[in-house]
């Protein structure tokens, strides 16, 4: 039981870190370069 719980917690942690990295990269690309990663359109940087 303890081993299964540890595997689940590790999996959740990896998932959360991946989501945070993706979100941060999306914000960085939009603010710094004006790139919308969903549509790959480039908008003027303010």
Secondary structure as GFF3:
##gff-version 3
##sequence-region A 1 46
A	DSSP	alpha_helix	2	33	.	.	.	ID=ss1
A	DSSP	beta_strand	35	36	.	.	.	ID=ss2
A	DSSP	beta_strand	41	42	.	.	.	ID=ss3
###
